[in-house]
Structure formats: structure tokens, C-alpha cells
Amino acid sequence: MKGLYFQQSSTDEEITFVFQEKEDLPVTEDNFVKLQVKACALSQINTKLLAEMKMKKDLFPVGREIAGIVLDVGSKVSFFQPDDEVVGILPLDSEDPGLCEVVRVHEHYLVHKPEKVTWTEAAGSIRDGVRAYTALHYLSHLSPGKSVLIMDGASAFGTIAIQLAHHRGAKVISTACSLEDKQCLERFRPPIARVIDVSNGKVHVAESCLEETGGLGVDIVLDAGGRLYSKDDEPAVKLQLLPHKHDIITLLGVGGHWVTTEENLQLDPPDSHCLFLKGATLAFLNDEVWNLSNVQQGKYLCILKDVMEKLSTGVFRPQLDEPIPLYEAKVSMEAVQKNQGRKKQVVQF
């Protein structure tokens, strides 16, 4: 039985994906579940975080967002039994790759998959669903009537975030990075209040948001990264598509929430003072925040269940690419790691 792994070069920059023969799994232990994987979604690997957590291995397992059928359960498993259909996200320290026919996982990382939801939909939505919930519910306290700016709304994550914001009764504004993205966002129902096309680099995001909100500014900003420095110090592509941190602060309303994915964000004293005057807050969206905090496990499972429920009822309609077979996973992961492609890639077994 083969699984996909990655190995990192000594420079800690480049990673190589390899298929490796995997030993048969031992008898299922205590709270662990043995799972036949039916689908596994592909996401970028945060090698920097793995290094910070001192997770040094020759080979790291690849693929964490999985959906499948329970084959066997340990003696202390209380939530699942054989033949249950489940979905979940493997922990960072998982020894098994999701891109393998059979894996072991602790029952606290899984929830039941609704019957209406396909394998690819379940695996392809679970991570972005958790991210959207974390950003909009736990970090910015979204409520009906709020205005929300979601950057790069046509991305796989942006799509789910827009749908969750609409479901909660928010007024959504979004940015589009290309004509195709703009057309995709304009097809949303209910419609997005304003789609800001930033592909030509001429539209000022802050001005558009202030105009749309009557000068009040938006209540919540969910960015997709941002420019931190002057024009001379930023790459051309980043200059064109991402707003400067000053623009984001400018378009925030009084008491607003800025949720950033920029882990190296630096604010100068004038920036902090502007946020202080607005009574605004800044929060960092860390994909692994639930994974790193065992005390929040019950809350995390509630999020997983709610994501599946909304997928089942049609609230979430994920942007998925055509499913691919396992033997194409290596090439596809190389593209995903380079941030190529817009839709979510899912391997179907």
C-alpha cells in the first residue's frame, strides 16, 4: 500500500513529493479509528510551522482533509462503528498520509458525513469551512446587518466565506483578481453588494468600500494577504493585486475587525494609533489554531459538524476542480504548493 510523502531539502526551501510503500497498519488502538479513504483534498503545506514545532522527519505525510468509511475501531471509541461514513482533518503530527488507501486517526478528529454529501464535497470543503467559521464567528463575531469585505472572493476559501457571511445576513463586498473571478462573483445568489475588480491595479479598494458604506467603513475585513512596504520594495504581482495595510486600516469602520492571513504583519505606531482611534481590533487567522489547542476540542468538533450540515443543506457550495486519481496526486500537489490553480483539488479513490 503506497502513500504520498514529502521530504525537505537541507536549505529548508524546496520540498519534493514522493510515493512511499507503507506497512500494513497494526491493530487499531484505544481511541483510534481505521479508515478506508474515499477522498482527500490537497492544500498547501506550511513547512515553516512544521519547523517551528520541531517536527523533524525524513518523510512527512501528505494530505489531511479526508473522507472515508470506518473499517475498524479501537476498544475505547465511543462515537463511531464500522461502516460509518466520516470526514475530518488529520492532525499535524499524524503518522499516516491522507493520500493513502487506509489511515488511522483519533476519533476526536472526525465527524459523521451526511448522506447527501459526496466524498469529494466533504473532503474539499472541510478545511475552508473551518477557516471561514474561525474568521467570521470566533475572530470577528459576525452578525446580521454587518458589512464584510472578503478579499479574493473567488478563491476556494473566499467562496465558502462569502456563503457563510450571506447565510448570517451580512452585506458582502469582495475583490476580484481577474475577469474570470469577477464574472464568478457576479453570479453569486444572493448577489454580492459590490465586486471590486483589482486586476488592472487602478481601482482603489479603500475608496470603493467607503463609497459602498456611505463613508462609514466596513465592519469586518478578511484579507488574503497584504502589502507591507513601499512600492519599491514589493514584487510587481503583489503590488497589483493586494491592498496596502494602510488602505485596509482606512476602510475599517468604528469598532471594526480586521482578520489577517499575513503572519508577518508589522504595524508602525501611526497604524496602531489609527486602529486605536477607531476602536478596531486585529486578529490573525491561523489555519492550525484548533489543532494546536487540545482544550478546544469540543468546540472544534461542533464546527466540523456545522460545516457538514451547511454543506448538506446547500448553504455551502464549494469551488471544486474535477476529481483526480491517486497516481496524479504528486504532480497536483506540486502545483498546489506553488499556489497554482483557483479551485480546490480533490483526489478520489
VEXDREN-2710 file (C-alpha; in Angstrom, 1 decimal):
% VEXDREN-2710
k/r/px/py/pz
1/MET/0.0/0.0/0.0
2/LYS/1.5/3.3/-1.1
3/GLY/1.2/6.8/0.4
4/LEU/2.4/10.2/-0.6
5/TYR/5.0/11.9/1.5
6/PHE/7.3/15.0/1.1
7/GLN/10.9/15.5/2.0
8/GLN/12.6/18.8/2.6
9/SER/16.0/19.9/1.3
10/SER/18.7/20.9/3.7
11/THR/18.1/24.5/2.7
12/ASP/14.5/24.2/4.1
13/GLU/13.2/25.9/1.0
14/GLU/12.3/23.3/-1.6
15/ILE/10.2/20.2/-0.9
16/THR/10.0/17.0/-3.0
17/PHE/6.9/14.8/-3.1
18/VAL/7.4/11.0/-3.3
19/PHE/5.3/7.9/-3.2
20/GLN/6.5/5.5/-0.5
21/GLU/5.5/2.0/0.2
22/LYS/3.6/1.9/3.6
23/GLU/3.5/-1.0/6.0
24/ASP/0.2/-2.6/6.9
25/LEU/-1.5/-0.8/9.8
26/PRO/-1.4/-2.6/13.2
27/VAL/-4.4/-3.5/15.3
28/THR/-6.5/-0.4/15.9
29/GLU/-5.6/1.1/19.4
30/ASP/-7.9/2.5/22.1
31/ASN/-9.5/5.7/20.7
32/PHE/-8.3/5.3/17.1
33/VAL/-10.3/4.5/14.0
34/LYS/-9.1/2.7/11.0
35/LEU/-10.4/4.4/7.9
36/GLN/-10.7/3.5/4.2
37/VAL/-10.1/6.8/2.4
38/LYS/-12.6/7.7/-0.3
39/ALA/-11.4/11.3/-1.0
40/CYS/-8.6/13.5/0.1
41/ALA/-8.3/17.3/-0.6
42/LEU/-5.0/18.9/-1.4
43/SER/-3.8/22.0/0.5
44/GLN/-0.5/23.9/0.8
45/ILE/1.9/22.6/3.4
46/ASN/3.2/25.1/5.9
47/THR/6.8/24.0/6.2
48/LYS/7.7/27.0/8.3
49/LEU/5.1/25.9/11.0
50/LEU/6.4/22.4/11.0
51/ALA/9.9/23.6/11.5
52/GLU/8.8/25.9/14.4
53/MET/7.1/22.9/16.1
54/LYS/10.4/21.0/15.8
55/MET/8.7/18.3/13.7
56/LYS/11.8/16.9/12.1
57/LYS/11.3/13.7/9.9
58/ASP/12.9/12.2/6.9
59/LEU/9.4/11.9/5.3
60/PHE/6.3/13.9/6.2
61/PRO/2.9/12.5/5.3
62/VAL/0.8/14.5/2.7
63/GLY/-2.9/15.0/2.7
64/ARG/-5.0/15.8/5.7
65/GLU/-8.6/16.6/4.7
66/ILE/-10.1/13.2/4.3
67/ALA/-13.5/11.5/3.9
68/GLY/-14.0/7.8/4.1
69/ILE/-15.6/4.6/5.6
70/VAL/-14.8/3.3/9.0
71/LEU/-13.2/-0.2/8.8
72/ASP/-12.4/-0.9/12.4
73/VAL/-12.5/0.9/15.8
74/GLY/-10.4/0.7/19.0
75/SER/-11.8/-0.6/22.3
76/LYS/-12.4/2.9/23.7
77/VAL/-14.0/4.5/20.6
78/SER/-17.5/5.8/21.5
79/PHE/-18.7/7.8/18.5
80/PHE/-18.2/5.5/15.5
81/GLN/-18.6/1.9/14.4
82/PRO/-17.6/0.0/11.3
83/ASP/-19.2/1.1/8.0
84/ASP/-19.9/4.7/9.3
85/GLU/-19.2/7.4/6.7
86/VAL/-16.9/10.1/8.2
87/VAL/-15.0/13.2/7.4
88/GLY/-12.2/15.1/9.2
89/ILE/-8.8/16.7/9.2
90/LEU/-5.8/14.7/10.2
91/PRO/-3.6/16.3/12.9
92/LEU/-0.3/17.9/12.1
93/ASP/1.6/15.0/13.8
94/SER/-0.3/12.3/12.0
95/GLU/2.0/9.4/11.0
96/ASP/-0.3/8.4/8.1
97/PRO/-0.8/10.4/4.9
98/GLY/-4.4/11.1/3.9
99/LEU/-3.2/10.3/0.3
100/CYS/-3.3/6.6/1.1
101/GLU/-6.0/3.9/0.9
102/VAL/-6.2/3.3/4.6
103/VAL/-5.3/5.5/7.6
104/ARG/-5.5/5.6/11.4
105/VAL/-6.9/8.7/13.1
106/HIS/-8.1/9.5/16.6
107/GLU/-11.9/9.7/16.8
108/HIS/-11.8/13.3/18.1
109/TYR/-10.7/14.5/14.6
110/LEU/-13.7/13.0/12.8
111/VAL/-17.4/13.7/12.4
112/HIS/-20.2/11.8/10.6
113/LYS/-20.6/12.7/6.9
114/PRO/-24.2/13.5/5.9
115/GLU/-25.7/11.0/3.4
116/LYS/-26.5/13.8/0.8
117/VAL/-22.9/15.0/0.7
118/THR/-20.5/13.3/-1.7
119/TRP/-17.0/12.2/-0.7
120/THR/-15.3/14.9/-2.8
121/GLU/-17.6/17.6/-1.4
122/ALA/-16.9/16.6/2.1
123/ALA/-13.1/16.4/1.8
124/GLY/-13.0/19.5/-0.4
125/SER/-15.0/21.7/2.0
126/ILE/-14.0/20.8/5.5
127/ARG/-10.8/22.8/5.8
128/ASP/-12.1/26.0/4.2
129/GLY/-15.3/25.7/6.2
130/VAL/-13.3/25.6/9.4
131/ARG/-11.2/28.6/8.3
132/ALA/-14.4/30.6/7.4
133/TYR/-16.0/29.8/10.8
134/THR/-12.9/30.7/12.7
135/ALA/-12.5/34.0/10.9
136/LEU/-16.1/35.1/10.8
137/HIS/-17.6/33.7/14.1
138/TYR/-14.7/33.4/16.5
139/LEU/-12.4/36.2/15.4
140/SER/-14.8/38.9/14.2
141/HIS/-18.2/37.9/15.7
142/LEU/-20.2/38.2/12.5
143/SER/-23.9/39.1/13.0
144/PRO/-26.8/40.1/10.7
145/GLY/-26.6/43.5/9.1
146/LYS/-22.8/43.8/9.3
147/SER/-20.7/44.7/6.3
148/VAL/-17.9/42.4/5.3
149/LEU/-15.0/42.8/2.9
150/ILE/-13.7/39.4/1.7
151/MET/-10.6/39.7/-0.4
152/ASP/-10.1/37.3/-3.3
153/GLY/-13.7/36.0/-3.0
154/ALA/-13.4/33.7/-6.0
155/SER/-10.8/31.5/-4.3
156/ALA/-11.8/28.2/-2.8
157/PHE/-11.7/29.7/0.7
158/GLY/-13.2/33.1/-0.3
159/THR/-16.2/31.3/-1.9
160/ILE/-17.1/29.5/1.4
161/ALA/-16.5/32.7/3.5
162/ILE/-18.9/34.6/1.2
163/GLN/-21.6/31.9/1.5
164/LEU/-21.2/31.8/5.3
165/ALA/-21.4/35.6/5.5
166/HIS/-24.5/35.7/3.3
167/HIS/-26.1/33.0/5.4
168/ARG/-25.6/35.1/8.5
169/GLY/-27.3/38.1/6.9
170/ALA/-24.2/40.2/6.2
171/LYS/-23.7/42.7/3.4
172/VAL/-20.7/41.3/1.4
173/ILE/-18.1/43.2/-0.6
174/SER/-15.4/41.3/-2.4
175/THR/-12.4/41.8/-4.6
176/ALA/-11.7/40.0/-7.9
177/CYS/-8.2/39.4/-9.2
178/SER/-9.2/38.7/-12.8
179/LEU/-12.1/39.0/-15.3
180/GLU/-13.0/35.3/-14.7
181/ASP/-13.1/35.9/-11.0
182/LYS/-15.2/39.0/-11.4
183/GLN/-17.7/37.0/-13.5
184/CYS/-17.7/34.2/-11.0
185/LEU/-18.5/36.6/-8.1
186/GLU/-21.2/38.4/-10.1
187/ARG/-23.1/35.0/-10.4
188/PHE/-23.5/34.7/-6.7
189/ARG/-27.0/34.4/-5.3
190/PRO/-27.9/36.3/-3.1
191/PRO/-25.8/38.8/-5.0
192/ILE/-22.6/40.4/-3.6
193/ALA/-23.2/44.1/-2.8
194/ARG/-20.1/45.2/-4.7
195/VAL/-17.4/43.3/-6.7
196/ILE/-14.2/45.4/-6.8
197/ASP/-12.0/44.4/-9.8
198/VAL/-8.4/44.9/-8.8
199/SER/-6.9/43.1/-11.8
200/ASN/-5.7/46.2/-13.6
201/GLY/-4.3/47.8/-10.4
202/LYS/-6.2/51.1/-11.0
203/VAL/-9.1/50.6/-8.6
204/HIS/-8.7/51.9/-5.0
205/VAL/-10.2/49.3/-2.7
206/ALA/-10.5/51.7/0.3
207/GLU/-12.4/54.3/-1.8
208/SER/-14.7/51.7/-3.2
209/CYS/-15.5/50.3/0.3
210/LEU/-16.1/53.8/1.8
211/GLU/-18.4/54.7/-1.1
212/GLU/-20.4/51.5/-0.7
213/THR/-20.8/52.0/3.0
214/GLY/-21.7/55.8/2.8
215/GLY/-18.3/56.7/4.3
216/LEU/-18.8/54.6/7.4
217/GLY/-16.3/51.9/6.5
218/VAL/-16.8/48.1/6.7
219/ASP/-17.3/46.2/9.9
220/ILE/-15.2/43.2/9.1
221/VAL/-12.2/42.7/6.7
222/LEU/-11.0/39.3/5.8
223/ASP/-7.8/39.7/3.8
224/ALA/-5.9/37.4/1.5
225/GLY/-2.5/38.9/2.5
226/GLY/-1.5/42.5/2.1
227/ARG/1.3/44.8/1.1
228/LEU/3.5/45.8/4.0
229/TYR/6.1/48.0/2.4
230/SER/6.5/50.8/-0.2
231/LYS/6.1/50.2/-3.9
232/ASP/9.8/49.9/-4.5
233/ASP/10.2/47.0/-2.1
234/GLU/7.3/44.8/-3.1
235/PRO/7.1/42.3/-6.0
236/ALA/5.1/43.5/-9.0
237/VAL/2.4/40.9/-8.8
238/LYS/1.8/41.6/-5.1
239/LEU/1.7/45.3/-5.9
240/GLN/-1.1/44.8/-8.4
241/LEU/-3.5/42.5/-6.5
242/LEU/-3.2/43.2/-2.8
243/PRO/-4.1/46.4/-0.9
244/HIS/-1.6/48.1/1.3
245/LYS/-2.0/47.7/5.1
246/HIS/-2.8/51.4/5.3
247/ASP/-5.7/51.0/2.9
248/ILE/-7.2/48.2/5.0
249/ILE/-7.0/50.4/8.1
250/THR/-8.5/53.3/6.2
251/LEU/-11.6/51.3/5.1
252/LEU/-12.3/49.8/8.5
253/GLY/-15.3/51.3/10.3
254/VAL/-15.5/52.2/14.0
255/GLY/-15.3/49.1/16.2
256/GLY/-14.3/47.1/13.0
257/HIS/-12.5/43.8/13.0
258/TRP/-9.5/43.1/10.7
259/VAL/-8.8/39.4/10.3
260/THR/-5.5/38.9/8.5
261/THR/-3.8/35.9/6.9
262/GLU/-0.5/37.8/6.8
263/GLU/1.6/36.0/9.6
264/ASN/4.4/38.6/9.3
265/LEU/2.3/41.7/9.5
266/GLN/4.1/44.6/11.0
267/LEU/2.3/47.8/12.2
268/ASP/4.0/51.1/12.8
269/PRO/3.0/53.3/15.7
270/PRO/0.8/55.5/13.4
271/ASP/-1.0/52.4/12.2
272/SER/-1.7/51.3/15.7
273/HIS/-2.8/54.7/16.7
274/CYS/-5.3/54.8/13.8
275/LEU/-6.7/51.4/14.9
276/PHE/-6.9/52.8/18.5
277/LEU/-8.9/55.8/17.4
278/LYS/-11.4/53.6/15.6
279/GLY/-11.6/51.1/18.5
280/ALA/-10.8/48.5/15.9
281/THR/-9.3/45.0/16.5
282/LEU/-6.8/42.9/14.6
283/ALA/-6.8/39.1/14.6
284/PHE/-4.6/36.6/12.9
285/LEU/-6.2/33.7/11.1
286/ASN/-4.1/30.7/11.8
287/ASP/-5.2/27.5/10.0
288/GLU/-3.9/25.3/12.7
289/VAL/-5.2/27.1/15.8
290/TRP/-7.7/24.3/16.7
291/ASN/-5.0/21.7/16.0
292/LEU/-2.6/23.3/18.4
293/SER/-5.1/23.7/21.3
294/ASN/-6.4/20.4/22.7
295/VAL/-8.6/22.2/25.3
296/GLN/-10.8/23.5/22.5
297/GLN/-11.5/20.0/21.0
298/GLY/-15.3/20.1/21.8
299/LYS/-15.7/23.5/20.1
300/TYR/-13.7/22.2/17.1
301/LEU/-15.9/19.2/16.6
302/CYS/-19.0/21.5/16.7
303/ILE/-17.5/23.5/13.9
304/LEU/-16.8/20.3/11.8
305/LYS/-20.4/19.2/12.4
306/ASP/-21.9/22.6/11.4
307/VAL/-19.8/22.7/8.2
308/MET/-21.1/19.3/7.2
309/GLU/-24.7/20.4/8.0
310/LYS/-24.4/23.5/5.9
311/LEU/-22.9/21.5/3.1
312/SER/-25.8/19.1/3.3
313/THR/-28.4/21.8/3.2
314/GLY/-26.8/23.7/0.3
315/VAL/-25.6/26.7/2.3
316/PHE/-22.1/25.8/1.2
317/ARG/-21.4/25.2/-2.5
318/PRO/-17.7/24.6/-2.8
319/GLN/-15.5/25.5/-5.8
320/LEU/-14.0/22.1/-6.6
321/ASP/-11.9/21.0/-9.6
322/GLU/-12.5/17.7/-11.3
323/PRO/-11.5/14.8/-9.0
324/ILE/-8.2/13.3/-9.8
325/PRO/-6.8/9.7/-9.3
326/LEU/-4.1/9.0/-6.7
327/TYR/-1.4/8.5/-9.2
328/GLU/-1.8/12.1/-10.3
329/ALA/-1.5/13.4/-6.7
330/LYS/2.2/14.0/-6.8
331/VAL/2.0/16.4/-9.8
332/SER/-1.1/18.1/-8.4
333/MET/0.5/18.7/-5.0
334/GLU/3.5/20.3/-6.7
335/ALA/1.1/22.8/-8.3
336/VAL/-0.9/23.3/-5.1
337/GLN/2.3/24.0/-3.2
338/LYS/3.2/26.7/-5.7
339/ASN/-0.3/28.2/-5.2
340/GLN/-1.3/27.5/-8.8
341/GLY/-5.0/27.0/-9.7
342/ARG/-8.1/28.5/-8.2
343/LYS/-10.4/25.6/-7.4
344/LYS/-9.9/23.0/-4.7
345/GLN/-8.2/19.8/-5.9
346/VAL/-9.5/16.6/-4.5
347/VAL/-8.1/13.1/-5.0
348/GLN/-10.8/10.4/-5.3
349/PHE/-10.1/6.8/-4.5
END
